[in-house]
């Protein structure tokens, strides 16, 4: 962990050199980079302290590079990016190459060697029962006297891998989950590194996590071994499953974890016109949760569930690349605003009850059954709204439809997704249950035989 003196020294001695390298390199091709670099135009100046976007003259996302990055990360060569796979290692190595070529600083420079010049970007760790893992971290330096000193932008790299038991396509490419988040993060890193450093800049720490699919392992390790102390972090921005924008709707979790977040998101959205669905709770099923647990305001950007989730059909051809580029520009404006904001955010512990319930459920073990549908995620409480229903699954067979709201299971009230998950944890495949749903103001009781979770 870098203490205040160490990070300040790195920022002071290398910031000018890093910015000069980045600005000099664009828009020329970087021969050492696996992908083509982003073709952004450098510009200086900081946004005003008010959350109003000023997009004219600012670096924006390069859609062609964004699509190229995502297709690479979701290609069959990545083998579904399972923990311990060569594909995941290749993806992480390529991220480290991009960080280097953008001039982002490695947090562990002492680890680098002529044989492994990128080792300083890797935060390696081991957890019993799992293959060796690593997070990849790059630091865009800021002015050492700015407080809080840093903003964290994160996305996870790992996915399910491949299943040799399947006929035909066996690779879970994970284009939306989460090649989309990684590609967006890399684009934002390019956008941010293309601006000149000013006196109000705070550092931006870009982290690509491993082990998210296995229980947020990478982000939990990072917050236990941060490169900047938690009290020096303004906020964490998490990009997970952001490639399926539909009807301009973005679901943002954690909007209640800072008093200022809601107003900020609304103000920045004036130039974009998204339908922002705010979910206030900080506890959830992605890496922002680890930061919220440490008292850091955290947001998770998500474009909603779809029928390809956790299937081999989650492939690059199904990504809404235009929507992903717009979302990336929006989140990039948010990161830029947070980087220059003059005042710290006010942390609010919204979601601590959900966090306690999640920790309790984690001790019980993974949920082993499902009802064969994806939740809608747009409802924070009042039941669980049904999203895409798997064709031929038990929900479909029982008559559960997309848009239904599950309000009870076997008479036990269901208010949130955590309630729903807790109830299902008490069941085994083959159990017969009664699911109460609200449909067009009518309450229906449907018999469902729960199936093994897949």
N, C-alpha and C positions, 0 to 999 in steps of 0.2 A: 504494500500500500504506500502510495506517495504521500508524504506529509506536505504541509503547506509550503515549507521552505523548498522542498524538492521540486514540487510542481511549478512554483514560481520561478525557480532557477531555469528549468527547462523552457518555460514560456518565454522568459526574458532573452535567453541566448539563442533560441532556435526559431522563434515565431517569424521574424523578418525573413530568414532564409527560406522557411517553408512556404510562406506566402509568395516570395519571389519565384520559387521553383514552380509553383502551381500556375501563377499568372504567365510566366514565360512559356510554359508548356502548352497552353491552350491557344488556339484550337488544334494544334498539331497532333499527329498520331503518336502515341506512346508505345514504342516498339516492345517494351518489356511487359506491357499489360495484356492480360488474356483477352479482354474485351476492348472495343473501341472506346475512347474517352468521351465524356459528355461534351457537346459543343455549345458551351454557354459563353455569354459575353460578360466579361468582368465589369463590375460597377462598384462604386464606393458609396459611402454614406450609410447612416443607420436609420431605421424607421423611427417615427415619433413614438413617444411613450404611450400614446393612445392606441387601442387595438383596432386601428383602421389601416387596411392594406394599401400600399402605394406600389403598384406592380410595374409602372412604367420604368424601363431602364434596369429592372432587377433581373438577375439570372432566373430563368425558369427551366422546367424540366425538358430534356431532349427526348421526345417520344420514341424516336428510333433507337436510341441507346437504351432506354428503359425496356423496350420490347426485346432487344437483343440480350440484355442481361437476364431477363426473366426466362426467355427460351433456353438460354444456356443452363441456368440453375435448375430448370424443370426438365432437362433433356434426359433421355435414357442413360446417357453416360454417367449421370449422377446417382444411378441405381436407387432412386427414391430417398437418398440421403439418410439412411438409417444409422443409428449410433454404431460406431465401429466399422462402418463401410468405407471403402476407398472413395466412393462418390461424395460422402459428406466431407472427408478430408480434402478432396479436390475443391469442393465448394468453399470451404473455409480458407484454403490456401489462396484461392483466387480473390476472395474478399481482402485478405491481407495484402496481396499485390496491388489491388485497387487503392487501399488506404495509403500504401507507400507512394504510389504514383500521384496521388492527390496532395501529397505533402503532409498527411496526418502523422502525428508523432506516435511512436510506440511507447506504451506505458512501462515497458520492461526492457529498456535499451541494453542493459547489461547482459541480457540473455542472447543477444545477436552474436553471430560468429561468421567468418568467411564461408563456412560450410552451410550455415543456416541463417542467412541475413534477415529473414523475416520473423525469427523466433521472438523478437521483442513485442510483436503484436499478439502473441498467443498467451492466454491465461489458462494453463493446463490444470486439470484436477481429476481426481478419481473418487468414485463413490462405489461402495461395495455392491456387487451384484450387477454392475454396468461396465461396459468397455471404457477405457480411458477417454476423457472428453476434453474439450477446449472451447473457450469463448475467444472471439477475435475482437480486439479493441483498438480503435484509433482516436487520437485526440487532436481536435482543431484548437490550437492554443488561443487563449484570451489574455486580457490585461490582468496582471496578477493582483491588482488592488481592488478589482470589482467583486462585490459580494451580493448574493451568493456567487460562487466562482464558476459554476458549471450547469449545463443542461445535458441530460442523457437522452439519446435516441437509440432505441433498440428494436431488434427483430430476431426471431429464431430461425435457425438454419435447418434443423433436423426434421425428418418426416418418418414415414412408416417403413420405407424400404421396398422390398419385393416379397412376393408370396409364390414360391415354386409350386404350390398346390393348385394354383389357378390355371385354367386352360386359356391359351391365347396370351393376352397382355398380362404380365405379372408384376409390373412396376407401378408403384404408387408415386407418380411424379411430383405430386404436391405443388402444382403451379400456383394455385391460390394459397395453399397452406404449406410453406409460406415463402415460396419463391417471390411472390408478389411483394411481401413485406421487405425482403432483402433487397430487391431491385429498387424499391421506393427509397429505402435507407441510403443506398449507394447514390441515387440521384440527388437526394438532399445533401449528402456529404459533398457532392460535386458543386451543387449550388452554393453552399455555404463557403467552401474553400475558394470560390471564384470572386469573393468580395474582399476588399482591402480591410485590413485590421484598423480598428479605431480605438479610442480611449475608453469606450463604454463596453467593449466586447467582453463577454464571459466565454470560457471554454465550452466547446461542445464535444461530448464524449459519445462516440458511435460504438455500439456493442452488438455483435451478432452472437447470439446465444446458442449453445448446444443443450440437448436434453429437455427441451420444453415438453415434448410429447410424453416424456416419462415422469412428469411431475415438476416442471419448472426448475429442473436441476441446475441448469446453467445460470439463470438469473438469481437463484437462491445462493449459489456459490459466489456470484459477483457481489451481491449486497453484503455478504459476510466478509468479502475481501475486496472492498471498493478501491478504485484508484484515486478517488476524491472522497473525503469524509461526507457522510450523509447530510450533516448540517450545512455543507457548502454546495448542495445541489438544489437548484431552483425547482426543477421538475423533471419527470421522466415521461417520454413520449414513446408509445409502443405501437408498432405496425404489424398486425397479424391478420391475414386473410383480408386483403384490401383490393382484390382483383376482380370482383364481381359487382361493380356498381350498377344498380338498377333503379330507375326512376329518381336518379340523383340523390338517393338516400344513403347517408352514412350514419352508422350507429357508433356513438362515442361513449365508452364506459369510463367512469371515474370523474365525471364532470362535477361531482360534489366534493372531491378531495381537496380542492382549493376554492376559496370563496370567490375568486376572480375568474375561474375558468369559463363559466357560462357566458358572462358578458363578453369575454375575450373571443370565444368561438363565434358568437353572433356578430361581433364587430368585424372580424376577419372574413366572415362569410358573405359580407355585402358585395364583394367583388366576384363571388363564385356562384352563389345561388343554390347551394346544396340544401337538401332537406335533412337537417341535423337532428337525429333522435338522441336526446341526452339520457344517459343512464348514470345516475349519481354515484353508485356504489364503487368503491375501489377494489373490492375483492372479486375476483373472477377466475377464468380458466386460462389466463395467459400471463406473460412475464411481468406486466405492470404490477401484478398482485404482490410480487416479492418486494417491490419498492414501496408500495403503499404500506406494507407491513412494517417498514422501517420509518414511517412517518414522512414520506416524500410524496408530494402531490403527483399523481400519475394518471395518464390518459391512455386508453386503448382504442385505436381506430380500426373499424371493422365494417365491411360492406354487406354483411348479412349471410345467412345460411343458403345453401343450394343443394341440389340433388347429387352433385358430384363430390361432396365433402367426404373425405376419408375413403375415396374409391379410386380405382385405377383410371377412371375417366376425368379426374382433376388434372387436366392437361392444358398446355399453353394456348391451344387453339380456342379454348373456351373463355379466355380472359378478355375483359373489356379494357383494351389498352388505352383507348381515349379516356375512359373514366379513371383509370389508374393514373394517367398523367395529370389529370385535373386534381385528383385527390393529393397527389404528390406535391403539386404546386401549393395547394392549400395548407398542407402540413408543413411544407417548407416555410411558408409565411409565418406560421405559428412558431416554429423553431427560431426563426429570425427575430420575431418579436420578443420571445423569451430571452434570447441572447442579449438584447439591448435594453430590456425593461429595467427601469431605474429602481424599482422596489421589489422586495421578495414577495412571494405568494403566501397566502394565509392557509395553512394546512387545516383540513377538516376531516375528522375520523369517521367518514360516512362509509359504512360497510363493515364495521368491526364485528357486528353480530354474525354476518355472513362469513367473515374470516374465521371466527371461532368454530362455526359449524363445519366449514371446510376442513379445518385442522382435525376436528373430531372424526369426520368421515374418512380422512386420509389414514387415520390409525386403524379404521375398520378394514380398509383395503379398497381396491378398485370396484366400481359397480360392474356386475357381471351380466346384467340383463338390460334390455331396452324395449321400447314399444315400436321401434321401426319408423321414427320420424325425427326430423331436425327441429329444435325449437326455433321460434321466430326471433327471439332475443330483444324485440322492441318494447316489451312490457317489463317493467321493473318489479311490479307486484300485481296482486289481483288475480293470479293464476298464471299458467304457462300457455302461451299462445303457440299453436301448432304451425310449424313451417312446412317445408317440403316433406311429403309422406312417401316413403319408399314403396314402389309398386310391388305388390305381392307380399309385403310385410304384414305383421300382425295388426298394426294400426289400420292399414288399408282394409284388411279382412274384417275388422270389427266395425268398420264404418266411420272411423275417425277421419276428418277432413282438414285440409289446410285452412287455417283461419279459426278453427275451434279453439276454445280456451279451456284448458283442463283446470277445474276448480277443486277436485277431490279425487282420491283413490281409496276405495274401500271405506268411504265415509270420512277419511282423514283429510282435513282441509289442506289444499295446496295453494300457497300464496306466491312463492318464488321458485325459481329454478333449483335453488338449493334444497327447498322442501321436497320438490319432485325427485331430485337425485337421492335424497336421504331415504325416502319411502322405497324407491326401487332397490336400494342396497339391501333391504330386508327380504328380497324375493330371489327365487331361483328360476332358471328357465323352465317353462312348463306350468308355472303357477297361474291360476285363473284369478283375475282381479276385475273389480268393477270400477270403471273410469267415468267420472262425471264431467261432462263437457258443457260449455255454454255456447250455443249456436243460434245466432239471430234472436237473442233474448229468450231462447228456449233451453231449459236444462234437460240434458239427455244422459241416461245411464247406459253405458256400453260395456259389454263383457269382452275382455281381452285376455289372451293367453300370452304371457310375456315370453320374449325370445332371448336367446343368448346374444350378448352385445358383440358387435362386429366392428 
